[in-house]
Amino acid sequence: MNKNKMTFFAVGASLILVAAITFSFLFTGLSINQPMNIELPPDQAAGAANQSAPNTSVPQNLSENVVPVELNSGNVQRIIRTLNRIGAYSAQIDTAISWDTGSNVTKRQIWVKHGYTKTETLGQNNAVTSAAIHGGGLYYYWLPSGSSVYRSSANDLDADNAAGIPTYEDILSAPAESINSAEVVAIDGKQFISVSVIDDAIGAVNNYIVSVENGLLQEFTQTSNAKTVYTMKMTAFNPAAPDDSIFILPDGTPAWGVS
């Protein structure tokens, strides 16, 4: 993940103040209940509490042999790093950019499997306006109305950068001193980690909500001058592995079969 990505979002949002770019979906906040301790397996709890060395191992089943850990701004990066990431799923990503005189919204449907991500950008009446597949070091992009497929080396561009959406990795790449607050919150009976990161360079505050259950970023809000300028929310999350047919290129070739 590009460590300058957080600044990318903020700068992008600032540019929107003078030039509208199409982004997406109206942000709807989640109701947050009382904060609580996060529960991790014993070895992860010890690693999260130890600030002298990073802990990159992943917990197994959070419902068994769990130990309460008091999460704070000092250990939140280490704890988020230990969360179990789901490797195959589908979801809708709704984003919105706002400026003084209006806003632009975008909906994206995403599918993840075998290290590949397919993204479809949706327009009016949820019609697909563009599609992309990222994986295997390659990036494909095409329009449903045409037969041409743009193909390039992905280089350092990951699927999230390509789609213009933040992820939990932005928290990990943030300078530790920029983390303003961190707490565990309950949303609809499930545990989430809420993190606030300050970017003094552009005068923005980035707020993240990460799922403890699947390790993914559930919601993101960026504010500048006390105004919300960018929001992202994951909806319609489905933990079932997508069918391989989702990752077929327009010429009928599976994306992971291309070299």
URKASUL-V45852 format. One record per residue. SS is DSSP state (~ for helix, > for strand, _ for the rest). PHI is phi in whole degrees, -180 to 180 (none if undefined). OMEGA is omega in whole degrees, -180 to 180 (NA if undefined). Layout:
SS,PHI,OMEGA
SS,PHI,OMEGA
//
This chain:
_,none,179
_,-64,-175
_,-71,177
_,-90,-172
~,-66,-180
~,-60,178
~,-65,177
~,-54,-179
~,-65,-176
~,-66,179
~,-64,177
~,-58,-180
~,-67,180
~,-67,178
~,-62,-179
~,-66,-180
_,-63,180
_,-119,180
_,-147,-176
_,-75,173
_,-116,-177
_,-76,170
_,-130,-160
_,-142,168
_,28,180
_,-67,-177
_,-75,174
_,-121,-176
_,-74,177
_,-101,178
_,-72,-175
_,-115,-180
_,-95,-176
_,-67,176
_,-67,-179
>,-152,173
_,-73,175
>,-89,-179
>,-109,178
>,-129,173
>,-59,-174
~,-54,-178
~,-67,178
~,-72,178
~,-62,179
~,-64,-180
~,-67,-180
~,-67,-179
~,-76,-178
_,-85,-176
_,-90,-175
_,-84,-178
_,-146,-180
_,-68,178
_,-121,-175
_,-109,179
_,-73,-174
_,-118,177
_,-68,179
_,-91,-177
_,-102,-177
_,-69,-178
_,-88,-178
_,-122,176
_,53,-176
>,-90,179
>,-130,178
>,-65,177
>,-127,178
_,-81,-178
_,-85,177
_,-151,-177
_,-66,-180
_,-80,-177
_,-116,-173
~,-64,180
~,-65,179
~,-66,-180
~,-67,179
~,-63,179
~,-64,-178
~,-83,-175
_,-63,179
_,-78,-179
_,-91,175
_,-74,-174
_,-98,180
_,-143,-178
>,-171,170
>,-136,-179
>,-168,171
>,-109,178
>,-112,-180
>,-108,-180
>,-127,179
>,-149,173
>,-119,-177
>,-123,173
>,-141,-170
_,-59,-173
_,-112,-180
>,172,180
>,-158,175
>,-129,-175
>,-127,178
>,-144,172
>,-115,177
>,-131,172
>,-101,-179
>,-126,175
>,-132,-178
>,-128,178
>,-168,176
_,55,-179
_,80,178
>,-109,177
>,-126,172
>,-106,-179
>,-127,172
>,-116,176
>,-89,-174
>,-107,179
_,-113,-178
~,-62,-178
~,58,179
~,61,175
_,-74,-179
>,-72,179
>,-103,176
>,-162,180
>,-141,179
>,-150,172
>,-128,-179
>,-125,178
>,163,180
_,62,-180
_,79,-178
>,-125,178
>,-132,180
>,-119,180
>,-144,178
>,-153,177
_,-105,-178
_,-64,-177
_,-85,-178
_,-123,-178
_,-103,-177
_,-81,177
>,-119,175
>,-81,-180
>,-128,178
>,-152,173
>,-71,-179
_,-72,-176
_,50,179
_,-91,-179
_,-83,177
_,-95,-175
~,-62,-178
~,-71,175
~,-61,-179
~,-62,-179
~,-87,180
_,74,-180
_,-126,178
_,-78,176
_,-142,177
_,-60,-177
~,-64,177
~,-64,177
~,-68,-178
~,-65,-178
~,-89,180
_,-72,174
_,-58,-176
~,-56,-177
~,-71,-180
~,-86,180
>,-76,-174
>,-85,-179
>,-160,178
>,-156,178
>,-157,174
>,-94,-179
>,-128,177
>,-105,178
>,-128,-179
_,53,176
_,80,-180
>,-118,-179
>,-87,175
>,-136,175
>,-106,179
>,-104,-176
>,-131,176
>,-113,-178
>,-122,-179
>,-99,174
>,-112,-177
_,-66,-176
_,-62,-179
_,-120,178
_,68,-178
>,-120,173
>,-120,-180
>,-107,-180
>,-113,-177
>,-117,171
>,-128,-174
>,-111,179
>,-75,174
_,-72,-176
_,-67,-177
_,-121,176
_,77,-176
_,-98,175
>,-73,-178
>,-90,-173
>,-156,180
>,-142,176
>,-137,176
>,-117,179
>,-121,177
>,-143,-177
_,54,177
_,65,178
>,-121,177
>,-76,-178
>,-113,-179
>,-151,175
>,-138,176
>,-143,177
>,-145,175
>,-90,179
>,-129,176
>,50,-179
>,-70,179
>,-130,-177
_,-76,179
_,-71,179
_,-66,179
_,-65,177
_,-69,-179
~,-59,-178
~,-63,179
~,-62,-172
~,-100,176
>,-85,176
_,-75,-177
_,-56,179
_,-86,177
_,93,-179
_,-89,174
>,-63,-176
~,-59,-178
~,-83,174
~,-99,-177
_,-94,177
_,-127,NA
//
